[in-house]
Every structure is written in C-alpha cells, then in structure tokens.
Amino acid sequence: MVKGLKTVSVIDALAASLRDRVLDGGLVAGATLTETEVAEQYEVSRPTAKTAISMLVQSGLLRREAHKTAYVPRLSDVDIHDLFLVRIPLELAVVERIAGMHAALGGAEQAVRDIAAVPADGAHSVFVEADLRFHQELVDVVGSRRLSSLYALLTGEIHLSMVQSRFALGRDRIFGEHAAVLAAIKAGDAAQATSLMRDHLTGAQHALAEQLLIGDS
C-alpha cells in the first residue's frame, strides 16, 4: 500500500504524487486511475482523490471522457502539432517582449547551466525539468500572472510528450539553442531572439512528433 500523505494540503500533495508517477513512467500510457483505487492507495477520501485526479486532467496528464475512468493518454504526432500550435506563438511573443525589457534573467540563466551540468548518462527527468524550467522562467519574466498560469497549463503535456518520446534533440543541442536565445535576449535583439526561438521550437516539434509517430508504428 502507498504510504498515506502527511501534509498541510493533502490534495496538492496527492496530485503531485500522481503527477510524478505519470512522468516517471510508474503509470504508463493507457493506465487508468479510479477515485476508489486512489483513495484506498493513499488513504484519503474519495472527494480528495476525485479533486486530485481532476487537477491532472486539467493539466493534460490524464484524460477522461464523460462518465469514463481517467487514464494516462498516449500522445500522438497530432497531439504534438496541436500543442505547438498554441506554444509557438505564445513563446515567440514572450521572447519579443522581454528582449526589450532589460529584465533580470537569473532563473533562465540557471536553467541553462543546469542543462549543461546534466551528464550524458544522467537522469532523463533531471534534463527535462531544467529544459522546461528555462521556458517557464522566460514566460515569468513578463510579469503577467495570467500568462504564467496559462503557460503552466501546457507544461504537463509538454513534459509527458518528452517522456513518451525520449526527446530526440539531445542535451548538447538544447543547451546550445537555449544559450543562443538567452544571449540574443540579453543583447536586446528581439528579431534575433524570436528567430532563434522559432527555430528551436519548430525543431522540437518535428523531433517529438517523429519519435511519437515511430513509437505508434
């Protein structure tokens, strides 16, 4: 039996635990989660389990049709193209805006350093976390609570797609492209920063979609 949660916010802790199980591969694509099972495993009430599951559905890590059990989706190349249809214009607008702000970029700079520090045989989850943190940090620089919250809703599916595809671009390429985008932003060159970010995201989109398509074949 999974150990019961001892925390101030049981719902948040439960959602975090379920999220980790999905992203670490403990709950594979197609695995289902019922309120009763979760409540029994974690020794929480069914309403608590229901709320935690709903949080993961909202973030895209679980899917649930009406009157059906929630399950871990197996993302497809179609999902990737749809995800980046939203992600690309949003991030390009962010880069264009912050390139002229001369704002502190310490969080994004640290994320780039953390990517470089991950050894070639390091944990995939550590690399993915640093990669996603770089993008979220840039979004947060804008200073818009609504924008940051909106982008955060995408990161669950972005993370899941990287887990299910084993991400094709690789650490060295990601590090180089992130560093180049960051340098252009710091130089105040909005056009260059936007161009570099577009190339980076387009490359990621195609690599992820291709890997997921291969996985489905």
Disulfide bonds with the S-S distance in Angstrom:
none
